[in-house]
Amino acid sequence: MYSGGERSAPAGEFIHQALIYGSDEEFMDVALPFVEAGLAGGEPTLVAVQDRNVENLRDARGETGGAILLSVEQWYETSARTRDKFGRWASERVGAGRVRLIGEPSWPVGNEAQVRDWARHESVSNVAFDGLPVTFICPYDSRVLPDEIVRHAHDTHPEIVSGSGTTPSESYEDPQDFCRRLDFAVRPLAGVAAAELTFEVGDLPVLRRAVESAAASAGLSPARVDEIVLAVNEIATNALIHAQPPATLRIGEEEGAIVFEVTDPGEGIRDVLAGQLTPSAQGLGGRGLWLTRLLSDAMEIRNVDGCTVAVHVSTPGQARMPLAPVNGRG
């Protein structure tokens, strides 16, 4: 069984490990001693995992003392929001020693854009937590996750942990290289758009109304509609500021999500980590893409024939979009 005492590391080193498990026992062989070591050492410990894993840890531990055990539903939101929450929780507690995190997202299997989004999240965490005394274990249940996602675990975590110890990942990629590779897989919205609008600055109110109508028709809650209107408006405004207008908004459906694509004729967004890291409080600009990532279930950038930024939003149940086509300018 894994001893719970990870390798010795400098105080400010971030340790990022994937736990690829094929049974409840394999999960517990790593997670239980990891949590117990944190409790014994007085180290802040947060665990957010699948319900079954939470129950097994509680059954084994009884009272968890200072450790926080949460289900995925209690902690996880969009990838950027979740990463920001983990980061803030850890940063507020680093004075108490090394912080211990276990996080197991509920992978949106079957939605390629959202799978890529969560894979980027795992990779970008290596940059976002760099320099923090944090050990972060990310479990992957190989019984239910497809091979592609398990491969992502190897590509995005410098180390693989199991009950027998820790080994370097032989396929780990630098986050810049990994995210760039995923960006090459981004494709435009398939089929005929349910709605299309060519817009300039004066058309932004029309664009916001079109987004609001589409999001509401897709069954999103009023609060979620407001978030998506804000997100798409940020992208549309950026397109007009940084490229020569007009730009185009296309709205459609793909893999259980409503998709808002904003395309401009500019040179594109070349920073593969654009909007992934929390902007400096003193910085000017750079907040639009970050805000959009916080609000969307996936945001992808495609630099082909101009620049296209696609905002993906999961729709509840089987809700469809009875949209009337919107062509031309408002």
Contacts in CASP RR format, 6 or more apart in sequence:
PFRMAT RR
TARGET T0000
AUTHOR 0000-0000-0000
METHOD contacts of the structure
MODEL  1
MYSGGERSAPAGEFIHQALIYGSDEEFMDVALPFVEAGLAGGEPTLVAVQ
DRNVENLRDARGETGGAILLSVEQWYETSARTRDKFGRWASERVGAGRVR
LIGEPSWPVGNEAQVRDWARHESVSNVAFDGLPVTFICPYDSRVLPDEIV
RHAHDTHPEIVSGSGTTPSESYEDPQDFCRRLDFAVRPLAGVAAAELTFE
VGDLPVLRRAVESAAASAGLSPARVDEIVLAVNEIATNALIHAQPPATLR
IGEEEGAIVFEVTDPGEGIRDVLAGQLTPSAQGLGGRGLWLTRLLSDAME
IRNVDGCTVAVHVSTPGQARMPLAPVNGRG
1 29 0 8 1.000
1 33 0 8 1.000
1 163 0 8 1.000
2 29 0 8 1.000
2 30 0 8 1.000
2 33 0 8 1.000
2 34 0 8 1.000
2 161 0 8 1.000
2 162 0 8 1.000
2 163 0 8 1.000
2 164 0 8 1.000
2 165 0 8 1.000
3 33 0 8 1.000
3 165 0 8 1.000
4 30 0 8 1.000
4 33 0 8 1.000
4 34 0 8 1.000
4 36 0 8 1.000
4 37 0 8 1.000
5 33 0 8 1.000
5 34 0 8 1.000
5 37 0 8 1.000
6 15 0 8 1.000
6 17 0 8 1.000
6 34 0 8 1.000
6 135 0 8 1.000
6 161 0 8 1.000
6 166 0 8 1.000
7 15 0 8 1.000
7 166 0 8 1.000
9 15 0 8 1.000
9 133 0 8 1.000
9 135 0 8 1.000
11 98 0 8 1.000
11 133 0 8 1.000
12 131 0 8 1.000
12 132 0 8 1.000
12 133 0 8 1.000
13 131 0 8 1.000
13 133 0 8 1.000
14 126 0 8 1.000
14 129 0 8 1.000
14 130 0 8 1.000
14 131 0 8 1.000
14 132 0 8 1.000
14 133 0 8 1.000
14 134 0 8 1.000
14 136 0 8 1.000
15 134 0 8 1.000
15 135 0 8 1.000
15 136 0 8 1.000
15 159 0 8 1.000
16 125 0 8 1.000
16 126 0 8 1.000
16 129 0 8 1.000
16 136 0 8 1.000
16 138 0 8 1.000
16 157 0 8 1.000
16 158 0 8 1.000
16 159 0 8 1.000
17 135 0 8 1.000
17 136 0 8 1.000
17 137 0 8 1.000
17 138 0 8 1.000
17 157 0 8 1.000
17 158 0 8 1.000
17 159 0 8 1.000
17 160 0 8 1.000
17 161 0 8 1.000
17 166 0 8 1.000
18 137 0 8 1.000
18 138 0 8 1.000
18 139 0 8 1.000
18 140 0 8 1.000
18 153 0 8 1.000
18 154 0 8 1.000
18 156 0 8 1.000
18 157 0 8 1.000
18 159 0 8 1.000
18 160 0 8 1.000
18 161 0 8 1.000
18 169 0 8 1.000
19 27 0 8 1.000
19 30 0 8 1.000
19 31 0 8 1.000
19 137 0 8 1.000
19 138 0 8 1.000
19 139 0 8 1.000
19 140 0 8 1.000
19 160 0 8 1.000
19 161 0 8 1.000
19 162 0 8 1.000
20 139 0 8 1.000
20 140 0 8 1.000
20 142 0 8 1.000
20 150 0 8 1.000
20 153 0 8 1.000
20 160 0 8 1.000
20 162 0 8 1.000
21 27 0 8 1.000
21 30 0 8 1.000
21 139 0 8 1.000
21 140 0 8 1.000
21 141 0 8 1.000
21 142 0 8 1.000
21 162 0 8 1.000
22 141 0 8 1.000
22 142 0 8 1.000
22 143 0 8 1.000
23 143 0 8 1.000
24 52 0 8 1.000
24 53 0 8 1.000
24 56 0 8 1.000
26 162 0 8 1.000
26 163 0 8 1.000
27 53 0 8 1.000
27 56 0 8 1.000
27 139 0 8 1.000
27 141 0 8 1.000
28 56 0 8 1.000
28 57 0 8 1.000
28 60 0 8 1.000
29 162 0 8 1.000
29 163 0 8 1.000
30 137 0 8 1.000
30 161 0 8 1.000
30 162 0 8 1.000
30 163 0 8 1.000
31 47 0 8 1.000
31 49 0 8 1.000
31 53 0 8 1.000
31 57 0 8 1.000
31 102 0 8 1.000
31 137 0 8 1.000
31 139 0 8 1.000
32 57 0 8 1.000
32 60 0 8 1.000
32 61 0 8 1.000
34 100 0 8 1.000
34 102 0 8 1.000
34 135 0 8 1.000
34 137 0 8 1.000
35 45 0 8 1.000
35 47 0 8 1.000
35 57 0 8 1.000
35 61 0 8 1.000
35 64 0 8 1.000
35 67 0 8 1.000
35 100 0 8 1.000
35 102 0 8 1.000
36 61 0 8 1.000
37 43 0 8 1.000
37 100 0 8 1.000
38 45 0 8 1.000
38 67 0 8 1.000
38 100 0 8 1.000
39 45 0 8 1.000
39 64 0 8 1.000
39 65 0 8 1.000
39 66 0 8 1.000
39 67 0 8 1.000
42 66 0 8 1.000
42 96 0 8 1.000
43 96 0 8 1.000
43 97 0 8 1.000
43 98 0 8 1.000
43 99 0 8 1.000
43 100 0 8 1.000
44 90 0 8 1.000
44 93 0 8 1.000
44 96 0 8 1.000
44 97 0 8 1.000
44 99 0 8 1.000
44 100 0 8 1.000
45 66 0 8 1.000
45 67 0 8 1.000
45 68 0 8 1.000
45 99 0 8 1.000
45 100 0 8 1.000
45 101 0 8 1.000
46 67 0 8 1.000
46 68 0 8 1.000
46 70 0 8 1.000
46 86 0 8 1.000
46 89 0 8 1.000
46 99 0 8 1.000
46 100 0 8 1.000
46 101 0 8 1.000
46 102 0 8 1.000
47 54 0 8 1.000
47 57 0 8 1.000
47 67 0 8 1.000
47 68 0 8 1.000
47 69 0 8 1.000
47 70 0 8 1.000
47 101 0 8 1.000
47 102 0 8 1.000
47 103 0 8 1.000
48 70 0 8 1.000
48 71 0 8 1.000
48 72 0 8 1.000
48 74 0 8 1.000
48 75 0 8 1.000
48 76 0 8 1.000
48 102 0 8 1.000
48 103 0 8 1.000
48 104 0 8 1.000
49 57 0 8 1.000
49 71 0 8 1.000
49 72 0 8 1.000
49 102 0 8 1.000
49 103 0 8 1.000
49 104 0 8 1.000
49 139 0 8 1.000
50 71 0 8 1.000
50 72 0 8 1.000
50 104 0 8 1.000
50 106 0 8 1.000
50 141 0 8 1.000
51 71 0 8 1.000
51 72 0 8 1.000
53 104 0 8 1.000
53 139 0 8 1.000
54 69 0 8 1.000
54 70 0 8 1.000
54 71 0 8 1.000
57 64 0 8 1.000
57 69 0 8 1.000
58 64 0 8 1.000
58 69 0 8 1.000
61 67 0 8 1.000
72 104 0 8 1.000
72 105 0 8 1.000
72 106 0 8 1.000
75 82 0 8 1.000
75 85 0 8 1.000
76 82 0 8 1.000
76 105 0 8 1.000
76 106 0 8 1.000
77 85 0 8 1.000
78 293 0 8 1.000
78 294 0 8 1.000
78 295 0 8 1.000
78 296 0 8 1.000
78 297 0 8 1.000
79 105 0 8 1.000
79 117 0 8 1.000
79 118 0 8 1.000
79 120 0 8 1.000
79 121 0 8 1.000
79 293 0 8 1.000
79 298 0 8 1.000
80 121 0 8 1.000
80 275 0 8 1.000
80 276 0 8 1.000
80 290 0 8 1.000
80 293 0 8 1.000
80 294 0 8 1.000
81 294 0 8 1.000
82 105 0 8 1.000
82 121 0 8 1.000
83 121 0 8 1.000
83 124 0 8 1.000
83 125 0 8 1.000
83 128 0 8 1.000
84 278 0 8 1.000
84 294 0 8 1.000
86 101 0 8 1.000
86 103 0 8 1.000
86 125 0 8 1.000
86 136 0 8 1.000
87 128 0 8 1.000
87 129 0 8 1.000
87 132 0 8 1.000
89 99 0 8 1.000
89 101 0 8 1.000
90 99 0 8 1.000
90 101 0 8 1.000
90 129 0 8 1.000
90 132 0 8 1.000
90 134 0 8 1.000
91 132 0 8 1.000
93 99 0 8 1.000
94 132 0 8 1.000
94 133 0 8 1.000
94 134 0 8 1.000
97 133 0 8 1.000
98 133 0 8 1.000
98 134 0 8 1.000
98 135 0 8 1.000
99 132 0 8 1.000
99 133 0 8 1.000
99 134 0 8 1.000
99 135 0 8 1.000
100 134 0 8 1.000
100 135 0 8 1.000
101 134 0 8 1.000
101 135 0 8 1.000
101 136 0 8 1.000
101 137 0 8 1.000
102 136 0 8 1.000
102 137 0 8 1.000
102 138 0 8 1.000
102 139 0 8 1.000
103 136 0 8 1.000
103 137 0 8 1.000
103 138 0 8 1.000
103 139 0 8 1.000
104 138 0 8 1.000
104 139 0 8 1.000
104 140 0 8 1.000
104 141 0 8 1.000
105 118 0 8 1.000
105 121 0 8 1.000
107 115 0 8 1.000
107 118 0 8 1.000
107 145 0 8 1.000
107 149 0 8 1.000
108 114 0 8 1.000
108 115 0 8 1.000
108 118 0 8 1.000
108 297 0 8 1.000
108 314 0 8 1.000
109 115 0 8 1.000
109 145 0 8 1.000
109 146 0 8 1.000
109 149 0 8 1.000
110 255 0 8 1.000
111 255 0 8 1.000
111 256 0 8 1.000
111 257 0 8 1.000
111 298 0 8 1.000
111 312 0 8 1.000
111 314 0 8 1.000
112 185 0 8 1.000
112 255 0 8 1.000
113 186 0 8 1.000
113 254 0 8 1.000
113 255 0 8 1.000
113 257 0 8 1.000
113 259 0 8 1.000
113 298 0 8 1.000
113 300 0 8 1.000
113 310 0 8 1.000
113 312 0 8 1.000
114 255 0 8 1.000
114 257 0 8 1.000
114 297 0 8 1.000
114 298 0 8 1.000
114 312 0 8 1.000
114 314 0 8 1.000
115 148 0 8 1.000
115 149 0 8 1.000
115 152 0 8 1.000
116 182 0 8 1.000
116 185 0 8 1.000
116 186 0 8 1.000
116 298 0 8 1.000
116 300 0 8 1.000
117 297 0 8 1.000
117 298 0 8 1.000
117 299 0 8 1.000
117 300 0 8 1.000
117 312 0 8 1.000
119 149 0 8 1.000
119 152 0 8 1.000
119 155 0 8 1.000
119 156 0 8 1.000
119 178 0 8 1.000
119 182 0 8 1.000
120 178 0 8 1.000
120 179 0 8 1.000
120 182 0 8 1.000
120 276 0 8 1.000
122 138 0 8 1.000
122 152 0 8 1.000
122 153 0 8 1.000
122 156 0 8 1.000
122 157 0 8 1.000
123 155 0 8 1.000
123 156 0 8 1.000
123 173 0 8 1.000
123 175 0 8 1.000
123 178 0 8 1.000
123 179 0 8 1.000
124 175 0 8 1.000
124 179 0 8 1.000
124 273 0 8 1.000
124 276 0 8 1.000
124 277 0 8 1.000
125 136 0 8 1.000
125 156 0 8 1.000
126 156 0 8 1.000
126 158 0 8 1.000
126 175 0 8 1.000
127 175 0 8 1.000
127 273 0 8 1.000
127 276 0 8 1.000
127 277 0 8 1.000
128 276 0 8 1.000
128 277 0 8 1.000
128 278 0 8 1.000
129 136 0 8 1.000
137 161 0 8 1.000
138 153 0 8 1.000
138 157 0 8 1.000
140 149 0 8 1.000
140 150 0 8 1.000
140 153 0 8 1.000
142 150 0 8 1.000
151 171 0 8 1.000
153 160 0 8 1.000
154 160 0 8 1.000
154 169 0 8 1.000
154 170 0 8 1.000
154 171 0 8 1.000
154 172 0 8 1.000
155 169 0 8 1.000
155 171 0 8 1.000
155 172 0 8 1.000
155 173 0 8 1.000
155 178 0 8 1.000
156 172 0 8 1.000
156 173 0 8 1.000
156 175 0 8 1.000
156 178 0 8 1.000
157 169 0 8 1.000
157 172 0 8 1.000
158 168 0 8 1.000
158 169 0 8 1.000
158 172 0 8 1.000
159 166 0 8 1.000
159 167 0 8 1.000
159 168 0 8 1.000
159 169 0 8 1.000
160 166 0 8 1.000
160 167 0 8 1.000
160 168 0 8 1.000
160 169 0 8 1.000
173 181 0 8 1.000
175 273 0 8 1.000
176 272 0 8 1.000
176 273 0 8 1.000
179 272 0 8 1.000
179 273 0 8 1.000
179 276 0 8 1.000
180 272 0 8 1.000
183 272 0 8 1.000
183 300 0 8 1.000
183 301 0 8 1.000
183 302 0 8 1.000
183 303 0 8 1.000
186 300 0 8 1.000
186 301 0 8 1.000
186 302 0 8 1.000
186 310 0 8 1.000
187 302 0 8 1.000
188 261 0 8 1.000
188 302 0 8 1.000
188 308 0 8 1.000
189 250 0 8 1.000
189 252 0 8 1.000
189 254 0 8 1.000
189 259 0 8 1.000
189 261 0 8 1.000
189 310 0 8 1.000
190 254 0 8 1.000
193 250 0 8 1.000
193 251 0 8 1.000
193 252 0 8 1.000
193 261 0 8 1.000
194 214 0 8 1.000
194 251 0 8 1.000
194 252 0 8 1.000
194 253 0 8 1.000
194 321 0 8 1.000
194 323 0 8 1.000
194 325 0 8 1.000
195 210 0 8 1.000
195 214 0 8 1.000
195 249 0 8 1.000
195 250 0 8 1.000
195 251 0 8 1.000
195 252 0 8 1.000
195 323 0 8 1.000
195 324 0 8 1.000
195 325 0 8 1.000
195 326 0 8 1.000
196 248 0 8 1.000
196 249 0 8 1.000
196 250 0 8 1.000
196 251 0 8 1.000
196 325 0 8 1.000
196 326 0 8 1.000
196 327 0 8 1.000
196 328 0 8 1.000
197 203 0 8 1.000
197 206 0 8 1.000
197 207 0 8 1.000
197 210 0 8 1.000
197 248 0 8 1.000
197 249 0 8 1.000
197 326 0 8 1.000
197 327 0 8 1.000
197 328 0 8 1.000
197 329 0 8 1.000
197 330 0 8 1.000
198 246 0 8 1.000
198 247 0 8 1.000
198 248 0 8 1.000
198 249 0 8 1.000
198 328 0 8 1.000
198 329 0 8 1.000
199 206 0 8 1.000
199 207 0 8 1.000
199 236 0 8 1.000
199 240 0 8 1.000
199 245 0 8 1.000
199 246 0 8 1.000
199 247 0 8 1.000
199 248 0 8 1.000
199 249 0 8 1.000
199 329 0 8 1.000
199 330 0 8 1.000
200 240 0 8 1.000
200 245 0 8 1.000
200 246 0 8 1.000
200 247 0 8 1.000
200 329 0 8 1.000
201 240 0 8 1.000
201 245 0 8 1.000
203 329 0 8 1.000
203 330 0 8 1.000
204 233 0 8 1.000
204 236 0 8 1.000
204 237 0 8 1.000
204 240 0 8 1.000
206 329 0 8 1.000
206 330 0 8 1.000
207 232 0 8 1.000
207 233 0 8 1.000
207 236 0 8 1.000
207 249 0 8 1.000
208 229 0 8 1.000
208 232 0 8 1.000
208 233 0 8 1.000
210 249 0 8 1.000
210 251 0 8 1.000
210 326 0 8 1.000
211 228 0 8 1.000
211 229 0 8 1.000
211 232 0 8 1.000
211 233 0 8 1.000
211 249 0 8 1.000
211 251 0 8 1.000
211 260 0 8 1.000
212 225 0 8 1.000
212 229 0 8 1.000
213 323 0 8 1.000
214 251 0 8 1.000
214 252 0 8 1.000
214 258 0 8 1.000
214 260 0 8 1.000
214 321 0 8 1.000
214 323 0 8 1.000
215 224 0 8 1.000
215 225 0 8 1.000
215 228 0 8 1.000
215 229 0 8 1.000
215 258 0 8 1.000
215 313 0 8 1.000
216 222 0 8 1.000
216 225 0 8 1.000
217 321 0 8 1.000
217 322 0 8 1.000
217 323 0 8 1.000
218 253 0 8 1.000
218 258 0 8 1.000
218 313 0 8 1.000
218 315 0 8 1.000
218 319 0 8 1.000
218 320 0 8 1.000
218 321 0 8 1.000
219 315 0 8 1.000
219 316 0 8 1.000
219 319 0 8 1.000
220 228 0 8 1.000
220 258 0 8 1.000
220 313 0 8 1.000
220 315 0 8 1.000
220 316 0 8 1.000
224 313 0 8 1.000
227 295 0 8 1.000
228 260 0 8 1.000
228 295 0 8 1.000
228 296 0 8 1.000
228 311 0 8 1.000
228 313 0 8 1.000
230 291 0 8 1.000
230 295 0 8 1.000
231 291 0 8 1.000
231 292 0 8 1.000
231 295 0 8 1.000
231 296 0 8 1.000
231 299 0 8 1.000
231 311 0 8 1.000
232 249 0 8 1.000
232 260 0 8 1.000
232 262 0 8 1.000
232 292 0 8 1.000
232 311 0 8 1.000
234 288 0 8 1.000
234 289 0 8 1.000
234 291 0 8 1.000
234 292 0 8 1.000
235 260 0 8 1.000
235 262 0 8 1.000
235 288 0 8 1.000
235 289 0 8 1.000
235 292 0 8 1.000
235 309 0 8 1.000
235 311 0 8 1.000
236 247 0 8 1.000
236 249 0 8 1.000
236 262 0 8 1.000
238 288 0 8 1.000
238 289 0 8 1.000
238 309 0 8 1.000
239 245 0 8 1.000
239 247 0 8 1.000
239 262 0 8 1.000
239 263 0 8 1.000
239 264 0 8 1.000
239 307 0 8 1.000
239 309 0 8 1.000
240 247 0 8 1.000
240 264 0 8 1.000
242 264 0 8 1.000
242 266 0 8 1.000
243 264 0 8 1.000
243 265 0 8 1.000
243 266 0 8 1.000
243 267 0 8 1.000
243 268 0 8 1.000
243 306 0 8 1.000
243 307 0 8 1.000
244 264 0 8 1.000
244 265 0 8 1.000
244 266 0 8 1.000
245 264 0 8 1.000
246 329 0 8 1.000
247 262 0 8 1.000
247 263 0 8 1.000
247 264 0 8 1.000
247 265 0 8 1.000
248 261 0 8 1.000
248 262 0 8 1.000
248 263 0 8 1.000
248 264 0 8 1.000
249 260 0 8 1.000
249 261 0 8 1.000
249 262 0 8 1.000
250 260 0 8 1.000
250 261 0 8 1.000
250 263 0 8 1.000
251 258 0 8 1.000
251 259 0 8 1.000
251 260 0 8 1.000
251 261 0 8 1.000
251 321 0 8 1.000
251 323 0 8 1.000
252 258 0 8 1.000
252 259 0 8 1.000
252 260 0 8 1.000
252 321 0 8 1.000
252 323 0 8 1.000
253 259 0 8 1.000
253 315 0 8 1.000
253 320 0 8 1.000
253 321 0 8 1.000
254 312 0 8 1.000
256 314 0 8 1.000
256 315 0 8 1.000
257 297 0 8 1.000
257 298 0 8 1.000
257 312 0 8 1.000
257 313 0 8 1.000
257 314 0 8 1.000
257 315 0 8 1.000
258 312 0 8 1.000
258 313 0 8 1.000
258 315 0 8 1.000
258 321 0 8 1.000
259 310 0 8 1.000
259 311 0 8 1.000
259 312 0 8 1.000
259 313 0 8 1.000
260 310 0 8 1.000
260 311 0 8 1.000
260 313 0 8 1.000
261 308 0 8 1.000
261 309 0 8 1.000
261 310 0 8 1.000
261 311 0 8 1.000
262 308 0 8 1.000
262 309 0 8 1.000
262 310 0 8 1.000
262 311 0 8 1.000
263 305 0 8 1.000
263 306 0 8 1.000
263 307 0 8 1.000
263 308 0 8 1.000
264 306 0 8 1.000
264 307 0 8 1.000
265 306 0 8 1.000
266 306 0 8 1.000
266 307 0 8 1.000
267 303 0 8 1.000
267 306 0 8 1.000
267 307 0 8 1.000
268 301 0 8 1.000
268 303 0 8 1.000
268 306 0 8 1.000
268 307 0 8 1.000
269 289 0 8 1.000
269 301 0 8 1.000
269 303 0 8 1.000
269 307 0 8 1.000
269 309 0 8 1.000
270 303 0 8 1.000
274 289 0 8 1.000
274 301 0 8 1.000
275 286 0 8 1.000
275 288 0 8 1.000
275 289 0 8 1.000
275 290 0 8 1.000
275 292 0 8 1.000
275 293 0 8 1.000
276 290 0 8 1.000
276 293 0 8 1.000
277 290 0 8 1.000
278 290 0 8 1.000
279 285 0 8 1.000
279 286 0 8 1.000
279 287 0 8 1.000
279 290 0 8 1.000
289 299 0 8 1.000
289 309 0 8 1.000
292 299 0 8 1.000
292 309 0 8 1.000
292 311 0 8 1.000
293 299 0 8 1.000
296 311 0 8 1.000
296 312 0 8 1.000
296 313 0 8 1.000
297 312 0 8 1.000
297 313 0 8 1.000
297 314 0 8 1.000
298 310 0 8 1.000
298 311 0 8 1.000
298 312 0 8 1.000
299 309 0 8 1.000
299 310 0 8 1.000
299 311 0 8 1.000
299 312 0 8 1.000
300 309 0 8 1.000
300 310 0 8 1.000
300 312 0 8 1.000
301 307 0 8 1.000
301 308 0 8 1.000
301 309 0 8 1.000
301 310 0 8 1.000
302 308 0 8 1.000
302 309 0 8 1.000
302 310 0 8 1.000
315 321 0 8 1.000
END
